[in-house]
Amino acid sequence: MRLLTLVLTVFLTCSLAGSHQENPQKKNCVTADELKGWVSYLASDEMHGRRNGSPEMKVAASWIAGKFKEFGVRSIGENNNYFQEYSFTSRQRTVAERNVIGMIEGSDPVLRNQYIVVSAHFDHIGIRKGNPQDTICNGADDNASGTCTLIGIAKYMMQQAEKPKRSILFAAFSGEESGIRGSRNFVSVAPVPLKNIIADINFEMIGHSDYIGKKKYYMTGCLNSNLDNLIGGYNRNGDIRLIDTIAIAEQLFYASDNIAFSRISTTGGNTTGIPSGTFATSTPGLYLHSVNDEIDLFDFENMADLVNYFGGMVLWLSNNGSEIKWTDPKYSRP
């Protein structure tokens, strides 16, 4: 009897361990109300549309850094803070801006030297005069939603018992609406060797569920790397799905911060870069870059489901032994 009990105990332990690896149960800790509060702040009228170079962008950057600190994400910016300062020229004026960067260090003594970048841009286009009712382009979905997804993933990961084996870099970029300036600056003066960055997971337009339905999202760049196939293996028994039939997705691969990673340099038709993709639930439409991009169009319950899912997905990718690699022969790693 004691031998039978021992055998059953070993069997159940192994079965549970295998089940945990295939479909890990994580603690959901980011709520719809929390996300609504964050997005409402970033996309408020008081932020005046978060135009690059504006005082409100400094306020937004400090707020994001405060969230990183609140949730225990380590600073990795210059001068031991969360900021990466840079400047660029636009319309014959010098614009001073900053990215906000934090890190969760990997727990594995070898894999911690590999990095997954989780990114989103927090700037928008500011104020457009001419509408007597409303002149502020609040940028709720584009891209307060992506920024708050980034913050939510950081909170999620810091509150799990399981820790990432690879290190995670959280990067909130400015300058996207001015020519993808912030992410290009990040890549040019990266805080870690580019060869050690295995992927960029970028987020844009996560607040709506009316375009492809609840608990669904799409990814740009599916034709370029195996990142989508790897993600397909995450929580395959779950009810959240990656939709890979969005026609405009490949065009949008070149339109967001992920491209700064995937196209570091191009010579003779060959591109050196890091596999990347932007994750979204909607596409450019009538409300984007207009005064109509407001939070009253959001589905915060659906957004919360996705943010917790993405947190688990990034954690899973950090611990997965599979290589994230280019499948398009035009691309190669640094």
Protein Blocks (a to p, Z undefined) as FASTA:
>chain_A
ZZmmmmmmmmmmmmmmmmmmmmccdddfbdfklmmmmmmmmmpmklnopaghiaklmmmm
mmmmmmmmmnopacfbehhiabdcddddeehiacdddddddddddfbfklmmpccddddd
fbdebjaehiakbccdgklmlomkmmmmmmmmmmmmmmpfbdcfbdcdddddehklnoom
mmmmmmmmccbdfklpgbdcddehjlbcklnoghiacdehklmmmklmmmmmgoklbcbd
cdfkbfklmmmmmmcmklmmmmmbccehiacddddddddfbdcdfknopaklcfklpcfk
lmmmmmmmmmmmmmmmmmpcbdcddfbfkbccZZ
